[in-house]
Amino acid sequence: MKESKSNKSLTSKVFKIAINSWWVILFMLVCSIGYDMGIKKRKIAIIEMKTKYNNLLAQRNQATTRKEDLSLKLASQSDPSWIEQVLMKELGVVPENKIKVHFKN
């Protein structure tokens, strides 16, 4: 009996303290809601940054590949066989002793 009476009195004391300090409970509730919202925004920002990072990596890889292709083309421009190939492909020039054949559609 004594224990149940002391439990009730303890519970009533805690309840009275909680009622008297309602602003602390409200403050903690507001802080927890603000913290939760901040964490959600942070997670969204992290996902966006990872996406941007992956896109930038892909663009960098494409630019590196293009740079390598262009540097190979630039280096091969002094090669006579490459010049002959470009003239034949782009301008339709035919080397001497060769026959040019046209096909009709």
Number of C-alpha atoms within 10 A of each C-alpha: 6 7 8 9 10 11 12 12 12 12 12 12 12 12 12 12 11 13 12 10 11 12 11 12 12 11 11 12 12 12 12 12 12 12 12 12 11 12 12 12 12 12 11 12 12 12 12 12 12 12 12 12 12 12 12 12 12 12 12 12 12 12 12 12 12 12 12 12 12 12 12 11 12 11 10 13 13 10 10 10 11 13 13 13 15 14 14 13 11 8 9 11 13 15 12 6 6 7 8 9 6 6 4 3 3
